[in-house]
Amino acid sequence: MHNVILALGSNITDRQLQLQKALTLCKAYVSIGQTTPVIETAAIGVTAPPYANQMARATTTLTLDELTDNLKAIEQQLGRKRGGNLVAIDIDIMQYDNQRLHHNDWDRQYIKTLITHL
């Protein structure tokens, strides 16, 4: 069993609903033990609507590559399109066991805020 931390974000009209849908779909691949409250943050580096962000602590039997592929498929299922300023859903694996990923994101204030709730 592998321990993971996921970060989820959306900046479309029903962004909190998108987070709920994403977490529901993630349950096919991870067992979610804990989620943070949803917080709203401004877009970073682009002009775009604000994001709803949330993190989840979970476990999985999947390898990192398998989990990544499945989470990217969930993003596509929920309408994620690369490029542009509207993000239907973004699901990032922030940590897989003791391996931290997305190193630059750990310094972002919303990640620092959310991680305190896990």
C-alpha positions in Angstrom: 0.0 0.0 0.0 1.3 3.4 -1.0 0.5 6.7 0.8 -0.3 9.7 -1.4 -1.3 13.3 -1.1 -3.4 14.7 -4.0 -4.0 18.4 -4.8 -7.1 19.3 -6.7 -8.1 22.5 -8.3 -10.8 24.0 -10.6 -11.7 27.4 -11.8 -14.8 26.9 -13.9 -18.3 28.0 -12.8 -19.2 24.9 -10.8 -15.7 24.5 -9.4 -16.7 23.0 -6.0 -18.9 20.5 -7.7 -16.0 19.6 -10.0 -13.8 18.9 -6.9 -16.6 16.6 -5.5 -16.9 14.7 -8.8 -13.1 14.3 -9.1 -12.9 12.9 -5.5 -15.7 10.5 -6.2 -14.0 9.3 -9.4 -10.6 9.0 -7.6 -12.1 6.5 -5.2 -11.8 3.9 -8.0 -8.0 4.2 -7.6 -7.3 5.4 -4.1 -8.8 5.0 -0.7 -9.3 8.6 0.6 -8.6 8.9 4.3 -8.9 12.6 4.7 -9.7 15.8 2.8 -9.1 19.4 3.5 -11.7 22.2 3.4 -12.0 23.8 0.0 -10.3 27.2 -0.2 -10.6 29.8 -3.0 -7.4 31.3 -4.4 -6.5 33.7 -7.2 -4.9 32.3 -10.3 -1.1 32.4 -10.3 0.7 33.9 -13.3 -2.4 34.3 -15.6 -5.6 36.3 -15.8 -8.2 33.7 -15.0 -11.1 33.2 -12.6 -10.3 32.2 -9.0 -9.7 28.5 -8.2 -11.3 26.2 -5.7 -8.5 24.1 -4.2 -8.5 21.1 -2.0 -6.1 18.3 -0.9 -6.7 14.7 0.0 -4.6 12.1 1.9 -5.1 8.6 0.5 -3.7 5.2 -0.1 -3.4 3.1 -3.3 -2.1 -0.2 -4.5 -1.1 1.4 -7.9 2.3 2.4 -9.0 3.1 6.1 -9.4 2.8 5.7 -13.2 -0.5 3.8 -13.0 -2.0 6.4 -10.6 -0.8 9.3 -12.8 -2.3 7.8 -15.9 -5.7 7.1 -14.1 -5.8 10.6 -12.7 -5.1 12.2 -16.1 -8.0 10.1 -17.5 -10.3 11.5 -14.8 -9.2 15.0 -15.7 -10.1 14.3 -19.4 -13.4 12.7 -18.4 -14.3 15.9 -16.4 -13.4 18.2 -19.3 -9.8 19.1 -18.8 -8.3 20.7 -21.9 -4.6 21.7 -21.9 -3.9 25.4 -22.6 -6.2 28.2 -21.9 -7.1 29.9 -18.6 -10.1 27.7 -17.7 -9.3 24.5 -15.9 -12.2 22.1 -15.4 -10.1 20.0 -13.0 -6.5 19.6 -12.2 -5.4 16.6 -10.0 -1.8 16.5 -9.0 0.0 13.9 -7.0 1.9 16.0 -4.5 3.5 13.1 -2.6 3.8 9.4 -3.3 5.1 7.5 -0.2 8.1 9.6 0.8 8.7 11.1 -2.7 7.6 14.7 -3.0 6.5 15.7 -6.5 5.6 19.1 -8.0 8.5 20.7 -6.0 7.7 24.3 -6.9 4.1 23.9 -5.8 5.1 23.1 -2.2 6.2 26.7 -1.8 2.8 28.1 -2.9 0.7 29.6 -0.1 -2.4 27.6 -0.8 -0.5 24.3 -0.6 1.1 25.4 2.7 -2.4 26.4 4.0 -4.1 23.2 2.9 -1.4 20.8 4.0 -1.9 21.9 7.6 -5.4 20.3 7.5 -4.1 16.9 6.6 
